[in-house]
Structures are given as C-alpha cells and as structure tokens.
Amino acid sequence: MGFNIAERRATIYDAGTEEFTGTTLEGIGQSVVGVLQYPAETANRFVKVRSIKTCQNELLAAFQKVTQEQQRQWEIERSTAQQTLEEGRSKHTQGLGGWILDLLVYQLYAPGEARCVVAAEIDNALLGIRQESADEVVEKALSRVRV
C-alpha cells in the first residue's frame, strides 16, 4: 500500500488522491456473521462490503497525526503508478521477483481509474458492518506493529 510502518516511510503515488476501499478483519468477521444471520437476503449473490474508503494522503495524514508524539517524522517518497508499472514489466522481462507487487500497485493507484473502489451500493447496513475512519484503521495497524 506504500507504507512502511516500522521505518515510518511512505511512497505516495502520483497525487496520492486515488481512492480505494478496504475491509478490516473486524469487518470481514462481521460479514460472515451477517451472511449467516440473513441467509435469504444474501443467498446466491455477491455481497459487497467495506470498512473504509480512503486514499494515500488521508492515510498518511492519519499516520502522521497518530505518531506525532513520538518525535519521529515520516519520510515521504514520491513516485507514479506508471513508473511502477514500467518497473514491474522490466522485472518480469528480466526474470526478477517483485514484479507482481509492482503491477498490483499500478492496479490500485492508477490515476483516475477507481479500479479499487467497491461499488456505491454496499451491504454494510444489512450485515452490520460499520464504516471506519482512517484514524481508526491506522490505530489498528500501529497496534500490530509497535516499534
């Protein structure tokens, strides 16, 4: 996702504003519970859920806010999704590893594509999944990777 929490480094792709969605472990667990609670409403169809809709800039701001008392700044590197795609293709051609991650980064952050945004119609209310803020998600991530 472009964040190295342990080293307080972030790679921001393009403007850092490309939105994407994600689901926390809590949200995934609640999805399973919700599907089991509402079998008729969820039978024979995809359910769409998300815990957060955000972008790199919003996550970076949350990381900086939550870690500011530690007196250690985040090192920010800038790159582009296109550059990462080209690097991935080059690695693949050369038989090097790491190219799949480069292609995934491109898929996630290609500007203006919104490839990683779950449809506007989601089943969160039906399944009991709450939307979480960037601050909440960052707090959870930091609690798992204390440095």
DSSP file with accessible surface (Angstrom, degrees, kcal/mol):
  #  RESIDUE AA STRUCTURE BP1 BP2  ACC     N-H-->O    O-->H-N    N-H-->O    O-->H-N    TCO  KAPPA ALPHA  PHI   PSI    X-CA   Y-CA   Z-CA
    1    1 A M              0   0  113      0, 0.0     3,-0.1     0, 0.0    10,-0.0   0.000 360.0 360.0 360.0  -3.3    0.0    0.0    0.0
    2    2 A G        +     0   0   18      1,-0.2     9,-3.1     8,-0.1     2,-0.5   0.512 360.0 113.8  96.4   5.8    3.1    2.2    0.0
    3    3 A F  E     -A   10   0A  39      7,-0.2     2,-0.7     5,-0.0     7,-0.2  -0.949  43.3-170.4-119.6 125.2    3.5    2.4    3.8
    4    4 A N  E  >> -A    9   0A  52      5,-3.5     5,-2.1    -2,-0.5     4,-0.7  -0.895  11.6-177.5-107.8  97.0    6.4    1.0    5.8
    5    5 A I  T >45S+     0   0   28     -2,-0.7     3,-0.8     1,-0.2    -1,-0.2   0.910  76.1  54.2 -65.7 -44.1    5.1    1.5    9.3
    6    6 A A  T 345S+     0   0   42      1,-0.3    -1,-0.2    -3,-0.1    -2,-0.0   0.877 118.9  34.4 -60.5 -38.1    8.2    0.2   11.1
    7    7 A E  T 345S-     0   0   96      2,-0.1    -1,-0.3    -3,-0.1    68,-0.2   0.410 105.7-124.5 -97.7   0.6   10.5    2.6    9.3
    8    8 A R  T <<5 +     0   0    5     -3,-0.8    67,-2.7    -4,-0.7     2,-0.4   0.923  63.6 138.7  55.0  49.1    8.0    5.5    9.1
    9    9 A R  E   < -Ab   4  75A 100     -5,-2.1    -5,-3.5    65,-0.2     2,-0.4  -0.961  31.5-172.3-124.4 143.4    8.4    5.7    5.4
   10   10 A A  E     -Ab   3  76A   2     65,-2.7    67,-2.9    -2,-0.4     2,-0.6  -0.996  15.6-153.7-134.9 139.2    5.7    6.2    2.8
   11   11 A T  E     - b   0  77A  30     -9,-3.1     2,-0.5    -2,-0.4    67,-0.2  -0.971  17.6-160.6-108.1 117.0    5.7    6.1   -1.0
   12   12 A I  E     - b   0  78A   0     65,-2.8    67,-2.1    -2,-0.6     2,-0.4  -0.885   9.5-142.5-101.6 124.4    2.9    8.3   -2.4
   13   13 A Y  E >   - b   0  79A  28     -2,-0.5     3,-2.1    65,-0.2     5,-0.3  -0.749  57.8 -41.3 -93.6 130.8    1.9    7.6   -5.9
   14   14 A D  T 3  S-     0   0   52     65,-2.9    65,-0.2    -2,-0.4    -2,-0.1  -0.255 127.0 -17.4  52.5-129.2    1.0   10.4   -8.2
   15   15 A A  T 3  S-     0   0   61     63,-0.1    -1,-0.3     1,-0.1    65,-0.1   0.596  85.3-125.3 -82.0 -10.5   -1.1   13.0   -6.3
   16   16 A G  S <  S+     0   0    2     -3,-2.1    41,-2.5    93,-0.1    42,-0.3   0.641  84.5 105.8  77.4  14.6   -1.9   10.5   -3.5
   17   17 A T        +     0   0   88     -4,-0.2     2,-0.4    39,-0.2    -3,-0.1   0.439  34.4 122.0-108.6  -1.8   -5.6   11.0   -4.1
   18   18 A E        -     0   0   27     -5,-0.3    38,-0.5    91,-0.2     2,-0.2  -0.487  59.8-134.6 -66.3 121.0   -6.7    7.9   -5.9
   19   19 A E        +     0   0   91     -2,-0.4    97,-0.4    36,-0.1     2,-0.3  -0.471  30.1 169.9 -81.1 148.8   -9.4    6.3   -3.7
   20   20 A F  E     -C   54   0B   9     34,-2.5    34,-2.6    -2,-0.2     2,-0.3  -0.942  22.1-131.3-147.4 164.0   -9.6    2.7   -2.8
   21   21 A T  E     +C   53   0B  25     95,-2.5     2,-0.3    -2,-0.3    32,-0.2  -0.835  21.2 178.6-118.8 160.2  -11.6    0.6   -0.3
   22   22 A G  E     -C   52   0B  28     30,-2.1    29,-3.0    -2,-0.3    30,-2.0  -0.975  20.5-138.0-153.8 163.7  -10.7   -1.9    2.2
   23   23 A T        -     0   0   49     -2,-0.3     2,-0.0    27,-0.3    -2,-0.0  -0.997  20.2-138.9-129.7 127.4  -12.2   -4.2    4.8
   24   24 A T     >  -     0   0   22     -2,-0.4     4,-2.5     1,-0.1     5,-0.2  -0.281  32.3-102.7 -76.3 167.9  -10.7   -4.7    8.2
   25   25 A L  H  > S+     0   0  115      1,-0.2     4,-2.7     2,-0.2     5,-0.2   0.896 125.6  54.2 -58.0 -39.4  -10.5   -8.1    9.9
   26   26 A E  H  > S+     0   0  101      1,-0.2     4,-2.5     2,-0.2    -1,-0.2   0.924 109.0  48.1 -59.7 -43.8  -13.4   -7.0   12.1
   27   27 A G  H  > S+     0   0    3      2,-0.2     4,-2.0     1,-0.2    -2,-0.2   0.887 110.8  50.2 -65.6 -38.7  -15.4   -6.1    9.0
   28   28 A I  H  X S+     0   0   87     -4,-2.5     4,-2.0     2,-0.2    -2,-0.2   0.941 111.6  48.6 -64.9 -45.7  -14.7   -9.5    7.4
   29   29 A G  H  X S+     0   0   37     -4,-2.7     4,-2.2     1,-0.2    -2,-0.2   0.924 111.6  48.8 -59.6 -44.5  -15.7  -11.3   10.5
   30   30 A Q  H  X S+     0   0   63     -4,-2.5     4,-3.1     1,-0.2    -1,-0.2   0.852 106.1  58.7 -66.5 -31.7  -18.9   -9.3   10.8
   31   31 A S  H  X S+     0   0   16     -4,-2.0     4,-2.5     2,-0.2    -1,-0.2   0.932 106.9  46.9 -60.6 -45.4  -19.6  -10.1    7.1
   32   32 A V  H  X S+     0   0   85     -4,-2.0     4,-2.1     2,-0.2    -2,-0.2   0.946 114.2  47.2 -62.5 -46.4  -19.5  -13.8    7.7
   33   33 A V  H  X S+     0   0   65     -4,-2.2     4,-2.1     1,-0.2    -2,-0.2   0.933 112.4  50.6 -60.0 -45.2  -21.8  -13.4   10.8
   34   34 A G  H  X S+     0   0    0     -4,-3.1     4,-1.8    93,-0.2    -1,-0.2   0.898 108.2  51.0 -62.2 -41.6  -24.2  -11.1    8.8
   35   35 A V  H  < S+     0   0   51     -4,-2.5    -1,-0.2     1,-0.2     7,-0.2   0.915 111.8  48.3 -63.2 -40.2  -24.4  -13.6    5.9
   36   36 A L  H  < S+     0   0  133     -4,-2.1    -2,-0.2     1,-0.2    -1,-0.2   0.850 112.5  49.1 -69.0 -31.1  -25.3  -16.4    8.3
   37   37 A Q  H  < S+     0   0  115     -4,-2.1    -1,-0.2     1,-0.2    -2,-0.2   0.765 120.4  35.4 -76.8 -27.2  -27.9  -14.2   10.0
   38   38 A Y     X  +     0   0   89     -4,-1.8     4,-1.4    -5,-0.2    -1,-0.2  -0.483  66.8 153.5-126.2  62.9  -29.6  -13.2    6.8
   39   39 A P  H  > S+     0   0   82      0, 0.0     4,-1.2     0, 0.0    -1,-0.1   0.872  74.4  51.4 -63.7 -37.0  -29.4  -16.2    4.5
   40   40 A A  H  4 S+     0   0   88      1,-0.2     3,-0.3     2,-0.2    -2,-0.1   0.914 112.0  46.4 -66.7 -40.2  -32.5  -15.3    2.4
   41   41 A E  H  4 S+     0   0   97      1,-0.2    -1,-0.2    -6,-0.1    -6,-0.1   0.724 121.8  36.1 -75.1 -21.1  -31.2  -11.8    1.7
   42   42 A T  H >< S+     0   0   10     -4,-1.4     3,-1.0    -7,-0.2    -1,-0.2   0.450  85.2 126.9-112.9   0.2  -27.7  -12.9    0.8
   43   43 A A  T 3< S-     0   0   53     -4,-1.2     3,-0.1    -3,-0.3    -3,-0.0  -0.289  79.7  -3.1 -64.9 137.4  -28.4  -16.2   -1.0
   44   44 A N  T 3  S+     0   0  173      1,-0.1     2,-0.3    -2,-0.0    -1,-0.2   0.802 113.4  88.3  56.0  38.1  -26.9  -16.7   -4.5
   45   45 A R  S <  S-     0   0  109     -3,-1.0     2,-0.3     2,-0.0    -1,-0.1  -0.987  80.2 -97.9-154.3 161.6  -25.4  -13.3   -4.9
   46   46 A F        -     0   0  180     -2,-0.3     2,-0.4    -3,-0.1    -3,-0.0  -0.644  32.9-146.0 -76.4 139.3  -22.2  -11.4   -4.2
   47   47 A V        -     0   0   48     -2,-0.3     2,-0.5    75,-0.0    75,-0.1  -0.891   9.6-150.6-103.3 141.5  -22.3   -9.3   -1.0
   48   48 A K        +     0   0   94     -2,-0.4    75,-4.1    70,-0.0     2,-0.3  -0.961  25.0 160.9-117.0 122.7  -20.3   -6.1   -1.2
   49   49 A V        +     0   0   24     -2,-0.5     2,-0.3    73,-0.2    69,-0.1  -0.927  12.6 176.7-136.3 160.0  -18.8   -4.7    2.0
   50   50 A R        -     0   0   32     -2,-0.3   -27,-0.3     1,-0.1     3,-0.1  -0.954  22.8-160.5-160.7 148.1  -16.1   -2.2    3.1
   51   51 A S  S    S+     0   0    0    -29,-3.0    81,-4.1     1,-0.3     2,-0.3   0.694  82.0  12.9 -95.2 -28.2  -14.8   -0.8    6.3
   52   52 A I  E     -C   22   0B  14    -30,-2.0   -30,-2.1    79,-0.2     2,-0.4  -0.999  47.9-160.6-152.4 145.9  -13.1    2.2    4.7
   53   53 A K  E     +C   21   0B  82     -2,-0.3     2,-0.2    79,-0.3   -32,-0.2  -0.994  45.6 131.4-123.1 120.0  -12.9    4.3    1.5
   54   54 A T  E     -C   20   0B   1    -34,-2.6   -34,-2.5    -2,-0.4     2,-0.3  -0.799  43.4-128.1-152.0-172.8   -9.8    6.4    1.6
   55   55 A C     >  -     0   0   19     -2,-0.2     4,-2.2   -36,-0.2     5,-0.2  -0.915  38.0 -97.2-143.4 170.1   -6.7    7.5   -0.3
   56   56 A Q  H  > S+     0   0    1    -38,-0.5     4,-2.9    -2,-0.3     5,-0.2   0.891 120.3  54.0 -59.9 -41.6   -2.9    7.5    0.4
   57   57 A N  H  > S+     0   0   55    -41,-2.5     4,-2.4     1,-0.2    -1,-0.2   0.896 108.8  48.9 -61.4 -40.6   -2.9   11.2    1.5
   58   58 A E  H  > S+     0   0   92    -42,-0.3     4,-2.0     2,-0.2    -1,-0.2   0.922 113.4  46.5 -65.8 -42.7   -5.7   10.6    4.1
   59   59 A L  H  X S+     0   0   17     -4,-2.2     4,-2.9     2,-0.2    -2,-0.2   0.920 111.5  51.6 -65.6 -41.4   -3.8    7.5    5.5
   60   60 A L  H  X S+     0   0   10     -4,-2.9     4,-2.9     1,-0.2     5,-0.2   0.935 109.2  50.3 -61.3 -44.2   -0.5    9.5    5.6
   61   61 A A  H  X S+     0   0   54     -4,-2.4     4,-2.5     1,-0.2    -1,-0.2   0.909 111.6  48.8 -60.1 -40.0   -2.2   12.3    7.5
   62   62 A A  H  X S+     0   0    3     -4,-2.0     4,-2.8     2,-0.2     5,-0.2   0.929 111.5  48.7 -66.8 -43.5   -3.6    9.8    9.9
   63   63 A F  H  X S+     0   0   10     -4,-2.9     4,-2.1     1,-0.2    -2,-0.2   0.929 113.4  47.5 -60.4 -44.8   -0.3    8.1   10.4
   64   64 A Q  H  X S+     0   0   71     -4,-2.9     4,-0.8    -5,-0.2    -2,-0.2   0.915 113.7  47.8 -63.8 -41.4    1.4   11.5   11.0
   65   65 A K  H >< S+     0   0  117     -4,-2.5     3,-0.6    -5,-0.2     4,-0.3   0.942 114.5  44.5 -63.9 -48.5   -1.3   12.5   13.4
   66   66 A V  H 3< S+     0   0   15     -4,-2.8     3,-0.3     1,-0.2    -1,-0.2   0.834 120.9  39.2 -69.8 -31.1   -1.2    9.3   15.5
   67   67 A T  H ><>S+     0   0    1     -4,-2.1     3,-1.8    -5,-0.2     5,-0.6   0.415  83.9 102.1-100.5   4.5    2.6    9.1   15.6
   68   68 A Q  G X<5S+     0   0  133     -4,-0.8     3,-1.5    -3,-0.6    -1,-0.2   0.830  74.8  60.4 -61.4 -32.0    3.4   12.8   16.1
   69   69 A E  G 3 5S+     0   0  122     -4,-0.3    -1,-0.3    -3,-0.3    -2,-0.1   0.664  90.8  70.9 -71.4 -11.3    4.0   12.5   19.8
   70   70 A Q  G < 5S-     0   0   74     -3,-1.8    -1,-0.3     2,-0.2    -2,-0.2   0.428 100.8-131.4 -84.8   0.3    6.9   10.0   19.1
   71   71 A Q  T < 5 +     0   0  167     -3,-1.5     2,-0.5     1,-0.2    -3,-0.1   0.796  69.0 119.3  56.9  32.3    9.0   12.9   17.7
   72   72 A R      < -     0   0  116     -5,-0.6    -2,-0.2    -4,-0.1    -1,-0.2  -0.963  54.6-143.8-131.5 115.9    9.8   10.9   14.6
   73   73 A Q        -     0   0  162     -2,-0.5     2,-0.4     1,-0.1    -9,-0.0  -0.352  19.4-111.1 -77.1 156.3    8.8   12.3   11.2
   74   74 A W        -     0   0   16     -2,-0.1     2,-0.5   -14,-0.1   -65,-0.2  -0.725  24.0-135.2 -85.4 133.6    7.6   10.2    8.2
   75   75 A E  E     -b    9   0A 124    -67,-2.7   -65,-2.7    -2,-0.4     2,-0.5  -0.805  24.1-157.4 -87.6 125.1   10.0   10.1    5.3
   76   76 A I  E     -b   10   0A  65     -2,-0.5     2,-0.4   -67,-0.2   -65,-0.2  -0.924  11.6-172.8-115.5 125.8    7.9   10.6    2.1
   77   77 A E  E     -b   11   0A 103    -67,-2.9   -65,-2.8    -2,-0.5     2,-0.4  -0.886  14.7-142.8-110.6 144.7    9.0    9.5   -1.3
   78   78 A R  E     +b   12   0A 148     -2,-0.4     2,-0.3   -67,-0.2   -65,-0.2  -0.876  30.5 149.1-109.5 141.6    7.1   10.4   -4.5
   79   79 A S  E     -b   13   0A  13    -67,-2.1   -65,-2.9    -2,-0.4     2,-0.3  -0.867  36.3-114.1-150.2-177.1    6.6    8.1   -7.4
   80   80 A T     >  -     0   0   51    -67,-0.3     4,-1.9    -2,-0.3     5,-0.1  -0.947  16.7-128.7-127.4 152.5    4.0    7.4  -10.1
   81   81 A A  H  > S+     0   0    0     -2,-0.3     4,-2.4    28,-0.3     5,-0.2   0.901 112.1  55.1 -62.6 -38.5    1.8    4.4  -10.8
   82   82 A Q  H  > S+     0   0   85      1,-0.2     4,-2.5     2,-0.2    -1,-0.2   0.915 106.0  50.5 -63.2 -42.9    3.0    4.4  -14.4
   83   83 A Q  H  > S+     0   0   83      1,-0.2     4,-2.4     2,-0.2    -1,-0.2   0.912 110.2  50.4 -61.8 -40.4    6.7    4.3  -13.3
   84   84 A T  H  X S+     0   0    4     -4,-1.9     4,-2.4     2,-0.2    -2,-0.2   0.900 108.8  51.9 -66.2 -38.5    5.8    1.3  -11.0
   85   85 A L  H  X S+     0   0   11     -4,-2.4     4,-2.5     2,-0.2    -2,-0.2   0.941 110.8  47.6 -61.0 -47.1    4.1   -0.4  -13.9
   86   86 A E  H  X S+     0   0  108     -4,-2.5     4,-2.3     1,-0.2    -2,-0.2   0.900 111.7  50.0 -62.7 -40.5    7.2    0.0  -16.2
   87   87 A E  H  X S+     0   0   79     -4,-2.4     4,-2.6     2,-0.2    -1,-0.2   0.906 110.8  50.4 -64.2 -40.9    9.5   -1.2  -13.4
   88   88 A G  H  X S+     0   0    0     -4,-2.4     4,-2.3     2,-0.2    -2,-0.2   0.915 110.4  48.6 -63.0 -44.0    7.3   -4.3  -12.9
   89   89 A R  H  X S+     0   0  148     -4,-2.5     4,-2.5     2,-0.2    -1,-0.2   0.908 111.8  50.1 -62.9 -41.2    7.2   -5.1  -16.6
   90   90 A S  H  X S+     0   0   53     -4,-2.3     4,-2.1     2,-0.2    -2,-0.2   0.923 110.2  49.4 -63.6 -44.6   11.0   -4.7  -16.7
   91   91 A K  H  X>S+     0   0   64     -4,-2.6     5,-2.9     1,-0.2     4,-0.5   0.914 111.4  50.1 -59.7 -42.9   11.5   -7.0  -13.7
   92   92 A H  H ><5S+     0   0  102     -4,-2.3     3,-1.2     1,-0.2    -2,-0.2   0.937 109.9  49.6 -62.4 -47.0    9.2   -9.6  -15.3
   93   93 A T  H 3<5S+     0   0  119     -4,-2.5    -1,-0.2     1,-0.3    -2,-0.2   0.880 112.9  47.8 -59.9 -37.0   11.1   -9.5  -18.6
   94   94 A Q  H 3<5S-     0   0  123     -4,-2.1    -1,-0.3    -5,-0.2    -2,-0.2   0.487 115.3-115.6 -83.5  -4.1   14.4   -9.9  -16.7
   95   95 A G  T <<5 +     0   0   68     -3,-1.2    -3,-0.2    -4,-0.5     2,-0.2   0.716  66.5 145.4  76.4  21.9   13.0  -12.8  -14.7
   96   96 A L      < -     0   0   85     -5,-2.9     3,-0.5    -6,-0.2    -1,-0.2  -0.550  47.4-115.3 -90.4 157.8   13.3  -10.9  -11.4
   97   97 A G  S    S+     0   0   63     -2,-0.2    -1,-0.1     1,-0.2    -5,-0.0  -0.303  87.1  54.0 -81.7 170.8   11.0  -11.1   -8.5
   98   98 A G     >  +     0   0   44     -2,-0.1     4,-1.6    -7,-0.0    -1,-0.2   0.332  69.3 112.9  90.3  -6.9    8.8   -8.4   -7.2
   99   99 A W  H  > S+     0   0   76     -3,-0.5     4,-2.2     1,-0.2     5,-0.2   0.846  70.6  59.0 -70.0 -30.6    7.1   -7.6  -10.4
  100  100 A I  H  > S+     0   0   98      1,-0.2     4,-2.4     2,-0.2    -1,-0.2   0.933 105.0  49.8 -64.9 -42.7    3.7   -8.8   -9.2
  101  101 A L  H  > S+     0   0  109      1,-0.2     4,-2.5     2,-0.2    -1,-0.2   0.915 108.6  53.6 -61.6 -40.1    3.6   -6.3   -6.4
  102  102 A D  H  X S+     0   0   18     -4,-1.6     4,-2.2     1,-0.2    -1,-0.2   0.916 109.5  47.7 -60.1 -42.5    4.5   -3.5   -8.8
  103  103 A L  H  X S+     0   0   57     -4,-2.2     4,-2.5     1,-0.2    -1,-0.2   0.881 110.5  52.1 -68.0 -34.8    1.6   -4.5  -11.1
  104  104 A L  H  X S+     0   0  104     -4,-2.4     4,-2.4     2,-0.2    -2,-0.2   0.899 107.7  51.8 -66.5 -40.0   -0.7   -4.6   -8.0
  105  105 A V  H  X S+     0   0   12     -4,-2.5     4,-2.8     2,-0.2    -2,-0.2   0.931 110.6  48.7 -61.1 -44.0    0.4   -1.1   -7.0
  106  106 A Y  H  X S+     0   0   48     -4,-2.2     4,-1.9     1,-0.2    -2,-0.2   0.941 110.4  50.9 -60.1 -46.4   -0.3    0.1  -10.5
  107  107 A Q  H  < S+     0   0   87     -4,-2.5     8,-0.3     1,-0.2    -1,-0.2   0.905 115.7  42.6 -57.1 -41.5   -3.8   -1.5  -10.4
  108  108 A L  H  < S+     0   0   27     -4,-2.4     8,-0.3     1,-0.2    -2,-0.2   0.900 125.4  29.0 -73.2 -42.0   -4.5    0.2   -7.1
  109  109 A Y  H  < S+     0   0    4     -4,-2.8   -28,-0.3    -5,-0.2    -2,-0.2   0.366  71.8 136.6-111.0   5.6   -3.2    3.7   -7.7
  110  110 A A    ><  -     0   0    2     -4,-1.9     3,-1.7    -5,-0.2     4,-0.5  -0.360  66.0-107.1 -56.0 120.8   -3.5    4.3  -11.5
  111  111 A P  T 3  S+     0   0   75      0, 0.0    -1,-0.1     0, 0.0    -2,-0.1  -0.218  92.3   2.6 -59.4 134.0   -4.9    7.9  -11.5
  112  112 A G  T 3  S+     0   0   70      1,-0.1    -2,-0.1    -3,-0.1    -3,-0.0   0.458 102.3 101.2  77.4   2.9   -8.5    8.4  -12.4
  113  113 A E    <   -     0   0  101     -3,-1.7    -1,-0.1    -5,-0.1    -4,-0.1   0.774  59.6-160.9 -90.9 -31.2   -9.3    4.7  -12.8
  114  114 A A    >   +     0   0   55     -4,-0.5     3,-0.9     1,-0.1    -6,-0.1   0.851  34.5 151.3  50.1  39.3  -11.0    4.0   -9.5
  115  115 A R  T 3   +     0   0   92     -8,-0.3    -1,-0.1    -5,-0.3    -7,-0.1   0.717  65.0  49.6 -70.6 -23.5  -10.3    0.3  -10.0
  116  116 A C  T 3  S+     0   0   35    -97,-0.4   -95,-2.5    -8,-0.3     2,-0.5  -0.098  82.7 107.3-113.5  36.2  -10.2   -0.5   -6.3
  117  117 A V    <   -     0   0   41     -3,-0.9     3,-0.1   -97,-0.2     2,-0.1  -0.966  67.3-129.7-114.6 121.6  -13.4    1.2   -5.1
  118  118 A V        -     0   0   38     -2,-0.5     4,-0.1     1,-0.1    -2,-0.1  -0.386  45.7 -81.8 -64.2 147.3  -16.2   -1.2   -4.2
  119  119 A A        -     0   0   44      1,-0.1    -1,-0.1     2,-0.1   -71,-0.0  -0.013  39.2-110.6 -49.4 155.2  -19.5   -0.2   -5.9
  120  120 A A  S    S+     0   0   95     -3,-0.1     2,-0.8     1,-0.1    -1,-0.1   0.837 105.2  73.1 -60.2 -34.5  -21.5    2.6   -4.3
  121  121 A E        +     0   0  167      2,-0.0     2,-0.3   -72,-0.0    -2,-0.1  -0.747  69.3 170.2 -86.6 111.3  -24.2    0.1   -3.3
  122  122 A I        -     0   0   43     -2,-0.8     3,-0.3    -4,-0.1   -73,-0.2  -0.832  40.0-133.6-121.0 161.2  -22.8   -1.9   -0.4
  123  123 A D     >  +     0   0   30    -75,-4.1     4,-2.3    -2,-0.3     5,-0.2   0.100  67.6 117.6 -99.5  20.7  -24.4   -4.3    2.0
  124  124 A N  H  >>S+     0   0   10    -76,-0.2     5,-2.4     1,-0.2     4,-1.4   0.903  75.2  48.9 -56.2 -46.6  -22.8   -2.9    5.2
  125  125 A A  H  45S+     0   0   99     -3,-0.3     3,-0.4     1,-0.2    -1,-0.2   0.938 112.5  47.6 -63.2 -45.5  -26.2   -1.9    6.8
  126  126 A L  H  45S+     0   0   50      1,-0.2    -1,-0.2    -4,-0.2    -2,-0.2   0.924 119.0  39.6 -59.8 -43.4  -27.7   -5.3    6.2
  127  127 A L  H  <5S-     0   0    1     -4,-2.3   -93,-0.2     2,-0.1    -1,-0.2   0.528 111.9-114.8 -90.5  -5.9  -24.7   -7.2    7.5
  128  128 A G  T  <5 +     0   0   51     -4,-1.4     2,-0.5    -3,-0.4    -3,-0.2   0.802  60.0 152.0  80.4  31.1  -23.9   -4.8   10.4
  129  129 A I      < -     0   0   13     -5,-2.4     2,-0.3    -6,-0.2    -1,-0.2  -0.823  32.6-146.7 -99.2 128.1  -20.6   -3.5    9.2
  130  130 A R        -     0   0  108     -2,-0.5     2,-0.2     1,-0.0  -103,-0.0  -0.677  16.7-114.8 -95.5 147.5  -19.6   -0.1   10.3
  131  131 A Q        -     0   0   87     -2,-0.3     2,-0.3   -79,-0.0   -79,-0.2  -0.573  33.5-151.7 -72.7 140.4  -17.6    2.4    8.4
  132  132 A E        -     0   0   10    -81,-4.1   -79,-0.3    -2,-0.2     2,-0.1  -0.862   8.6-123.3-115.8 152.2  -14.2    3.2   10.0
  133  133 A S     >  -     0   0   53     -2,-0.3     4,-2.3   -81,-0.1     5,-0.2  -0.446  27.2-110.4 -86.4 164.5  -12.1    6.3    9.8
  134  134 A A  H  > S+     0   0    5      1,-0.2     4,-2.8     2,-0.2     5,-0.2   0.902 120.2  56.2 -60.0 -38.9   -8.6    6.5    8.6
  135  135 A D  H  > S+     0   0   53      1,-0.2     4,-2.4     2,-0.2    -1,-0.2   0.914 107.7  47.8 -60.1 -42.8   -7.5    7.3   12.2
  136  136 A E  H  > S+     0   0   66      2,-0.2     4,-2.0     1,-0.2    -1,-0.2   0.923 113.0  47.0 -64.7 -44.3   -9.2    4.1   13.4
  137  137 A V  H  X S+     0   0   33     -4,-2.3     4,-2.4     1,-0.2    -2,-0.2   0.917 112.8  49.8 -65.5 -40.1   -7.6    1.9   10.8
  138  138 A V  H  X S+     0   0    2     -4,-2.8     4,-3.0     2,-0.2     5,-0.2   0.916 107.8  53.7 -64.9 -42.5   -4.2    3.4   11.4
  139  139 A E  H  X S+     0   0   92     -4,-2.4     4,-2.0    -5,-0.2    -1,-0.2   0.922 110.2  47.9 -57.1 -44.3   -4.6    2.9   15.2
  140  140 A K  H  X S+     0   0   50     -4,-2.0     4,-1.0     2,-0.2    -2,-0.2   0.921 112.1  48.9 -63.0 -44.8   -5.3   -0.8   14.5
  141  141 A A  H >X S+     0   0   28     -4,-2.4     4,-0.8     1,-0.2     3,-0.7   0.930 112.2  48.3 -62.8 -43.4   -2.3   -1.1   12.1
  142  142 A L  H >< S+     0   0    2     -4,-3.0     3,-0.5     1,-0.2    -1,-0.2   0.850 104.1  60.0 -68.0 -30.9    0.0    0.6   14.6
  143  143 A S  H 3< S+     0   0   71     -4,-2.0     3,-0.3    -5,-0.2    -1,-0.2   0.777 108.3  46.0 -68.5 -22.0   -1.1   -1.7   17.5
  144  144 A R  H << S+     0   0  169     -4,-1.0    -1,-0.2    -3,-0.7    -2,-0.2   0.616 118.7  40.6 -90.9 -17.8    0.0   -4.7   15.5
  145  145 A V  S << S+     0   0   59     -4,-0.8     2,-0.3    -3,-0.5    -1,-0.2  -0.516  74.0 174.0-130.1  61.4    3.4   -3.2   14.5
  146  146 A R              0   0  145     -3,-0.3    -3,-0.1    -2,-0.1  -140,-0.1  -0.577 360.0 360.0 -73.3 132.6    4.7   -1.4   17.5
  147  147 A V              0   0   98     -2,-0.3    -2,-0.0  -142,-0.1  -140,-0.0  -0.869 360.0 360.0-124.0 360.0    8.3   -0.1   17.1
